[in-house]
Amino acid sequence: MLKSPVKHKVEFNEENFKALLPGYLKKASKQFFTPISIGQIAAQWLTEDKNKSVLDIGAGVGKFCITGAKYNNSFYFGIEYRKSLVTIANNIISTYELTNTTVLHGNIVEIDFMNFDAFYLFNPFYENLSFDNRLNNEVELNGSRYGYYLKHTENQLDKTKSGTRLVTYHGNNFEIPESFKRIKQTEDGSLKLWIKQ
Ligand SMILES: C[S@@+](CC[C@H](N)C(=O)[O-])C[C@H]1O[C@@H](n2cnc3c(N)ncnc32)[C@H](O)[C@@H]1O
C-alpha cells in the first residue's frame, strides 16, 4: 500500500541525502548507491502485489531501503558488511523517522533468504573484481570471495518459494538461478524484475 506523504524536517531528495554522507561517500554515491527515482520503481515492482519483507543484499548506506520505506508500508531490511556504512544508514533512518526499515551488520553468507519474500540486488559483489574502484578498505576483497558470495546468493534464491520477486540494478546477473524468469525491465535494461517460477 502506498504511503501518504509525511512531512519530515529534512525533505527526502538526492541533494539532502547526499548532504548526510561523509565527504568520500558523497563522491562515491552516484556509482554505488541507487538513485531515488530508480529505487521507487524497484520498490513498486517488488511490492505491487502485497506488502512484503524485502531484503537489500548489500545495503550500503541504506539508500534503497530508505527509498522503499518512504514509498510504501513494506518492511525493508538491509544487510551490509561494512560496519561504518551500517552506522550511517541507521542514523539516516532515524533522521527520517522511519519505522519500516533497518540495516543489519553482517555478511550475506550468514543470511537465510527464507526469512524474506522479496529481494533487491545492486551489483554488490563486483567490487571483488575491480582493484582501482573500491568504496573503502574496510573489508577484504578478492576474486575467490566474488565466487563464494555469488554462489551463496544463487543457492539461496533458488530455495525461495514460487512467486518470489527480485529486482536487479546493473550487474551481469550471474547470481540469478534459472528458476527466476525475467518479467520486465526499464528501457535501458539497467533495472530488471524477475519472478521465481
Ligand atoms: C553497489 S552497493 C549498493 C548499495 C545499496 N544496495 C543501494 O542500492 O544503494 C553494494 C554494497 O554491498 C555491500 N556488500 C558487498 N558484498 C557484501 C556481502 N558479502 N555481505 C554484505 N554486504 C556486502 C558493499 O559493502 C556495498 O555497500
PDBQT file of the ligand as one rigid body, heavy atoms in Angstrom, charges set to zero:
ROOT
HETATM    1  C1  LIG A 201      26.708  -1.177  -5.103  1.00  0.00    +0.000 C 
HETATM    2  S1  LIG A 201      26.468  -1.012  -3.363  1.00  0.00    +0.000 S 
HETATM    3  C2  LIG A 201      24.678  -0.914  -3.313  1.00  0.00    +0.000 C 
HETATM    4  C3  LIG A 201      24.153  -0.293  -2.026  1.00  0.00    +0.000 C 
HETATM    5  C4  LIG A 201      22.632  -0.273  -1.888  1.00  0.00    +0.000 C 
HETATM    6  N1  LIG A 201      22.052  -1.571  -2.152  1.00  0.00    +0.000 N 
HETATM    7  C5  LIG A 201      21.992   0.734  -2.791  1.00  0.00    +0.000 C 
HETATM    8  O1  LIG A 201      21.426   0.300  -3.785  1.00  0.00    +0.000 OA
HETATM    9  O2  LIG A 201      22.042   1.936  -2.535  1.00  0.00    +0.000 OA
HETATM   10  C6  LIG A 201      26.811  -2.678  -2.794  1.00  0.00    +0.000 C 
HETATM   11  C7  LIG A 201      27.007  -2.804  -1.294  1.00  0.00    +0.000 C 
HETATM   12  O3  LIG A 201      27.068  -4.208  -0.994  1.00  0.00    +0.000 OA
HETATM   13  C8  LIG A 201      27.933  -4.393   0.103  1.00  0.00    +0.000 C 
HETATM   14  N2  LIG A 201      28.357  -5.817   0.074  1.00  0.00    +0.000 N 
HETATM   15  C9  LIG A 201      29.119  -6.422  -0.867  1.00  0.00    +0.000 A 
HETATM   16  N3  LIG A 201      29.312  -7.719  -0.577  1.00  0.00    +0.000 NA
HETATM   17  C10 LIG A 201      28.641  -7.958   0.592  1.00  0.00    +0.000 A 
HETATM   18  C11 LIG A 201      28.482  -9.121   1.394  1.00  0.00    +0.000 A 
HETATM   19  N4  LIG A 201      29.057 -10.282   1.072  1.00  0.00    +0.000 N 
HETATM   20  N5  LIG A 201      27.749  -9.026   2.519  1.00  0.00    +0.000 NA
HETATM   21  C12 LIG A 201      27.163  -7.836   2.862  1.00  0.00    +0.000 A 
HETATM   22  N6  LIG A 201      27.301  -6.696   2.146  1.00  0.00    +0.000 NA
HETATM   23  C13 LIG A 201      28.038  -6.752   1.010  1.00  0.00    +0.000 A 
HETATM   24  C14 LIG A 201      29.052  -3.394  -0.164  1.00  0.00    +0.000 C 
HETATM   25  O4  LIG A 201      29.780  -3.081   1.013  1.00  0.00    +0.000 OA
HETATM   26  C15 LIG A 201      28.283  -2.193  -0.722  1.00  0.00    +0.000 C 
HETATM   27  O5  LIG A 201      27.948  -1.294   0.300  1.00  0.00    +0.000 OA
ENDROOT
TORSDOF 0
